Each structure stands twice: as C-alpha cells, then as structure tokens.
Amino acid sequence: MAASVPVEKTIYLGAFAHCVALAELEIVEKGAIGVDEHGVIGFIEKEVDVEDVRKRHEGWNDAKVVSVKDGFFFPGFIDTHTHAPQHPNTGLFGKTTLLDWLDKYTFPMESSFSSLDKASRIYTNFVSRTLSHGTTTCAYYATRHVEATNLLADICLARGQRALVGRVCMDTLSPEYYRDESVESAVRDSKACIDYVRSIDAEGSIVRPIITPRFAPSCTAPCLAGLGKLAHEADAFVQTHVSENTSEIALVEELFPDSKSYTHVYDEASLLTPKTILAHAIHLSTEERKLVKERGSKISHCPASNTALTSGCCPVRELLDEGITIGLGTDVSGGFSPSILEEARHAIWTSRFVAMGTPAAAASSLNNAAKLSTAEALYLATRGGAAVVGLEDKVGGFEVGKEFDAQMIRLGSVPEEGDKEGVFGEDGAGGPVDLFGFESAEEKLEKWMYSGDDRNCVAVWVRGRLVHKTTRYTA
Amino acid sequence: MAASVPVEKTIYLGAFAHCVALAELEIVEKGAIGVDEHGVIGFIEKEVDVEDVRKRHEGWNDAKVVSVKDGFFFPGFIDTHTHAPQHPNTGLFGKTTLLDWLDKYTFPMESSFSSLDKASRIYTNFVSRTLSHGTTTCAYYATRHVEATNLLADICLARGQRALVGRVCMDTLSPEYYRDESVESAVRDSKACIDYVRSIDAEGSIVRPIITPRFAPSCTAPCLAGLGKLAHEADAFVQTHVSENTSEIALVEELFPDSKSYTHVYDEASLLTPKTILAHAIHLSTEERKLVKERGSKISHCPASNTALTSGCCPVRELLDEGITIGLGTDVSGGFSPSILEEARHAIWTSRFVAMGTPAAAASSLNNAAKLSTAEALYLATRGGAAVVGLEDKVGGFEVGKEFDAQMIRLGSVPEEGDKEGVFGEDGAGGPVDLFGFESAEEKLEKWMYSGDDRNCVAVWVRGRLVHKTTRYTA
C-alpha cells in the first residue's frame, strides 16, 4: 500500500472559499485551482475565463477539469481530537459527566477491541463516516491494543485519509479489565505502534503515529515520564486531555499533590512540546495558559462534547487572543457527531454562551467580543486544525505549493414551484440547504455553515486523490 | 379539497415509542397499532403475535399492514412556533440580535410576500421541509398579506399537515414599507384570514386560524385591544412573542409605561387566554409566570433561536415545575433548522447551560435539576406541543381514541465488514445513525435523538393519511 498515490493532473473549476486569516474568509466565485500529479496546487486563478484556463498555464493543456455547480470547493476539515473506538457509543451519554461516563460507556466498549474483527468493522465504518463529512485529516485515539491500533492506521492509509493514530496508554485508575500492565509495557506497546505506523508510511505523508496518554488520572507519574522520554526520542506527536471537568481537575490535584497544576503534571513529564495536542482545556488558569503558550503546545476545542457532558464552556476567544493555536475536535463519543461542520456550529453556540455570561443575560449585557464569527469557526475547522496537527505548511487553505485537501460542496436549488413532493433531490440526497437563487455568495456559505450536512459534501480529496464521493458528484 | 381524507384501515406493526408522561418514555418492541378509516386508533397491542393480530380484533381481518424494520413508529412532532416566510433566511443571522436582525433580514423578506408566486414557492417548499422532518402539526406565522396567508392555509390543507395559520399584525414601529395601515385594517385583515381558514376547514380538523400580533413593540395598544376583542368574538387561538431579549423588554417598558410588565401588556388587551401561545418567555419575572399560569396560556420554547440570536436561556425546568404548559418551536429563521428533533437537542443543550449556571462552571457545581432528560425533551416535542396547540386529546402519543399522527423512523445497520465505501445506504439515504446490532431499544432511541435527521424519518402520517415518504419507506 503506497502512501503516495499518483493522481491525474486536474483543474478544479468554479467557486471556492477558504479562510485566509482568523477573521477573514475569501470567497472566489470564478476560480480555478490547478493540482499536479503529486496532489500539489500549481496555480490558482480568481477571475477565470473557463475556455482559456488550460491554455494560459503551460503544461496544463491536457489536464482533467472538475467543475463545481451550485456550490464551491472548500478545504478539507481537520478533526484534532476524536476517539474512533467510541463510534458505536455516539449519542449515548444520558446525564452522565466525564468520570462516570468513562466507566459506564467508554471502558467497556474500548476493552472489546481485543477483537480485531470488531475493530475492523467499527474503524472501517468510522473512517468512512469522517471522510463523508469532509474530514481529510483526523487525530485519532484508538484503544490500548497494539494490533487494533495498527489496523486503524492501515485503514486510514488505504482510504487515503491523513491521520495521527495513537495507542491509548493507561496504567492506573482504570478498570482491572482494561489497563496497561506496567509502565514498561505501556511504553513498549506505544513504541511498537510508532514503529508500525512509520513502517507503513515512512515519510508520514498520510499516517503518522502519536503518543497518547489517556489523561493524567489514568497514568502514573513514571508512565507519563516514560512517554515523555519516548516522545523526545521518537520525535513524535503527543495527544492527551487536560482540564475538561472540575471533578477531574480535583482528582488530578489529589493524585499529583506536588504539581502546581494539571498542565504542570504534563510539563513535568516533558509531555508539553510544540507537537502536543491538548484536548478541552476549558478551565485552565492564567498560569497554565502561559505555560501552554510558552511550550508551543496546541489546543483542541471540543464544544459539542463539552456541552453534552456539561464539562463547561472553553473561552476560545480569550485563548486565541493570547496567541494559542487552536483547532476543533469532534471528541466522539463525548461529542455526538463525527462532523466538523457540526462542531464548528457548536463552537459558535458555546462562544455565544460565553458572551451571555449567565443563562439569563442577554443582548443588553452581551460580551460581544467573546462571540466567534462564522469565518473564525471555519478557520478553526481548517487552518487552525492544520496548525494543531503540524500541517500548516501543507493544508488548511488553497495556496500554490500546498497540497489539495478539499471537499466539493453542493447546495440544493429550490424549483420555481417549490419542492412539492418533499423529496429534495432524489430522496433527500440534495441535502438540507435550500437556495432560492437570490442569495449572495456570502449567504450561500452562511446557509451551508448553519444548516449543511454530509449530503452537501459530494466529493472529498486528499493530496488530489478522490477519497469519497456521492452520486451528486459529477466530474 | 376535503379536510377529512378517507384512509385505509391499517395495522402499524413493529416497535413504537412515545412519551406517556413528562419524564417517562415507553418503548414497545413488539407493538401493533390499529388505525381505522377515520385515522383514529382503534386498538394497541404491546406483545403482539404477528400472525394473530388481525384475527384477534373483530373487523380488522382485511386491514392493511405497515411494518417497520430497523426502527420504530414515533408520534409526529409538533412545532409550536415558526415563521414560514422566513424560510429563505434560514442560517442567516450573523452576529445580530433580535431588533437589528428584524430590520436586516426579516422585514425585507416578509414584505416581498405581496407576490403570490413567491409566497407559493416558499410556502410549498417549507411545508415539504417541515413534513420531511416529521412535523405533523405546525403553528405558522405568515406575513401581513391576507392572500399569501390564505395560500399557506391552502397548502397545509392540501398536503394534510395540521396547522395554525396566522396573519401577522403590526401597525407601528415597523418599516413604512411593511406595516398595517390602521388598527381597523389590522383587525379587519385578521378577521378576513380567520373567515377564510374556517371556510376551507369548517371543523378545523386540519387547518385552524390564529390571531397573530407580531409582538408588543410593533402593535399599538388599540391594535392589541382590537385583536384581543377579536380573539374572544371568534373564539380563536392567539400567538405572539414575549420576553425574548432584554433590549426588547426595555423597549416594551418604554412603549407601555403604565403596564406592570411585558406579559401584562398582553393581559390588558385580553390576549392572554388558554388558547394563547407565547414564544420564548426567557426572562419572565415570577409575577409574569404566575400570570401566564393563571390565564392558562402556553409557552413555546425556542432554544435554537435563542442561542443563535443570543437572546438567553429559558429556564424550562423551572417553568415546567410551576405547571406551565410548554412545547418546542423551531422559530425559523431566528432558529436555523426546521427540525423539531434538532430543536429537542437544543432544548437539552440549553438546559445544560442553565445547569452549569455560568460558562466556567461544571460538574462539581452542576444544578442537575435544571437538565432536561431525553424523555422530557421528546415529551415537549410531542405531548407538550399538542397541549400548547389545543390538540392534547387528539395527538401527541399513541392511545386508543387518539388520531394517528406519526412518523416511521428507520436507522442504519452497519454491515459486518463496516461501510467500506462510505455510502451509508444508497448515497447517504440511510442517514447518520449507525446501529451495530448490540444496542438496546433505549440506546437505539438515544442514538436517533442525538444524531438522527430527516433521513431517518422515512414516512409521516396525519390522521392516518400518508403525507410524506422517502424511498426507504416500504409499506
């Protein structure tokens, strides 16, 4: 299985949109993006003459053309935090909060991944699901099983989805039936997964390993230290959870009485590096935020999960203002959707609750500065996420020299007489967004942002390779 | 066009679920619901022998059988507050709050409904959309145009969707280009719509009129009083907005300095009756809540809209505990989805923000009593809504003597090898819910609740009449 699949030289023609800066969305209505046989963007035009575009670029005369109708190209989404084995638990959380949720739903499901058949079925399905939502890069937590974790990497590589794949480490405070036996085995098994992932994709162009201590409460200090050492030796990415829930924070204080804070626990184990992704980070103190910033570690914001488990509202705008790098994470199955578009909406909602301050507050006392804009939420979903997973030079936006990770978005056109049968384009495949023809380009994008779903994502490319399509995709 | 369409005597076979009390969801795995030629439920069985069911009920020998696979029957949803003409603005709100949102998006769109062609296209499409999401009853705001409002009633009747259809009254503080000319014309035009709707459905079995002052700021006191008088003379339902946004509340105080509160403004105009639906009711004082309760008026909770426009979080659990009758409203296009299932999720999220109290609070200080459960949110979406629109004796649950307003829910089964192509049942038509086969009946329902969408709603009935279906419906 080759990490680098050759692709046909292609010009992507029609509207495209992407984030050029945190608060700035560029929408180009007559665009052309030329993508070479390595999947790299060779040229971009913004006022294109369709007839002329092939001729004007030397060497592109015979290029294939893929046109988008009733929609636009958008950069692939980047999911900076999700748990692939928890996919079957999506939507199951009831009124639990983090710690009882782990015991009730998560540990029993994850422990069953000792069965490779089960792992294969669930991972195959989950990678299909995330791709169908336009997720071109995903930072996955697997389970503590080496073989099943390696299988997830195989599946991502075969399907062509960029992934960070991590074996979960947990040597304490986890159930007897589901924990690493010792510090040594935890580190050894983690190393085995790193070696395997690097053996199937030496350059890490599609799949890369990531060291994954579940979170401080389920790792002893020696285990964390061993993983920190491994991270430096292997120059590997690290992902874990921090400051998600106040009971969890209290537990960490109790378990690590000599550490200044939850974040310091990781720092003391040399686990805070520029290649570290910290999920949640809701309740960080000023000092902890400073430490994260100093170490250059990144944050994965998971608002849907944080609301579902009533963990709290991460004050994302403050963290952004402090210069911390942030992306979005679906955090399945604390989160209830594998869609980063849905997550971007929840980033908006959570920022609005932060703006309101208390449930009863409203317009007159709004802290408008806390509200994320549509552009900002989409930035977190693409460029922000790219920077979190160390791919800011390769993906996240459309620029010459970047690789073409993209989704084709199509929206539904309402017939002049209205949709009398309620079929919305062959059995609902047209998706939930209705265009009446009088919308501006900005309004089309807003409609997609606030009511679009996977039906609007009709094709997905990674490095120029078509990795997902529906029948509404016509090349 | 007949309001009463004869239907074939039918037995609905298989699992069904419904709310039997506020916090109690009943799930029957081997059910049978017999529906007669008037659309009325004649019998219900809960441990059915498939072969036997027709024989055991006299007169049902020749009944048609409709079976549900991979899913269940659920009562039709009731949307107690939405604005049909704002459908094309769905998803457009940016960072506006109520009063600037009205000026920027709402009034320009609504005023264009002087064109019946435009009204026909948009209303046809919106009724199709709401039906496709399983909404069997809808309380619609139209515009101030008599003809377009009557057209909406015609469309609902033709499609068989139960509806309350209201011409919007507004004789002040609205733009010059979109307001009622006088108190007299406002009352006269409202009466014209009442008369029309009653002329096409004399018994009100499908469509009924509803008197609709937009909200206190856009109606003069004489206009409100005139509508209050009309409501009593015509024995009609009333719908309006109350206490949505703190700036709006301040404006009402300024406009009605002699009234004790926003709610009292309506009471003084005799507009608070047991047939009155008040949307939002976020910031009501204790005294206002008492008044609502005393008058027997109902509340439509619209959490998606309230979050989108940062209006605030309605403390629904407190209102329920006080004995107020509450349903859910999508409030398109303040709300960004025509789906009551999505609205039920937002009722859950909003209740969680109320539970957290402030964005930074969390598990340790949670006010768990404020959290709505899945059962409670679904109750509001069905039985609660039925009581809000005065149909509690007819719909909202499955009981002998009630009319059969229902949706067939189908969920997706994951193949043993996982869905390798990511097509999820012919181009995504299988919908977003993945069943692996090990879920309990309760878990299936939770999965639908937290990640289902219109694709899972494969058929919809009102009074036993099939009013929407997709190709995944097989009778």
Interface residues (C-beta under 8 A of the other chain):
Chain A: H87 P88 T90 G91 L92 F93 G94 K95 T97 L98 L99 S120 R121 I122 Y123 T124 N125 S128 R129 L131 S132 N245 T246 S247 E248 A250 I282 H283 T307 A308 T310 S311 G312 C313 P315 F336 S337 W349 T350 R352 F353 V354 A355 M356 G357 T358 P359 A360 A361 A362 A363 S364 S365 L366 N368 K371 S373 T374 V414 P415 E416 E417 G418 D419 K420 E421 G422 V423 F424 E426 D427 G428 A429 P432 V433 D434 F436 F438 E439 E443 E446 K447 W448 M449 Y450 S451 D453 D454 R455 H468 T470 T471 R472
Chain B: H87 P88 T90 G91 L92 F93 G94 K95 T97 L98 L99 S120 R121 I122 Y123 T124 N125 S128 R129 L131 S132 N245 T246 S247 E248 A250 I282 H283 T307 A308 T310 S311 G312 C313 P315 F336 S337 W349 T350 R352 F353 V354 A355 M356 G357 T358 P359 A360 A361 A362 A363 S364 S365 L366 N368 K371 S373 T374 V414 P415 E416 E417 G418 D419 K420 E421 G422 V423 F424 E426 D427 G428 A429 P432 V433 D434 F436 F438 E439 E443 E446 K447 W448 M449 Y450 S451 D453 D454 R455 H468 T470 T471 R472
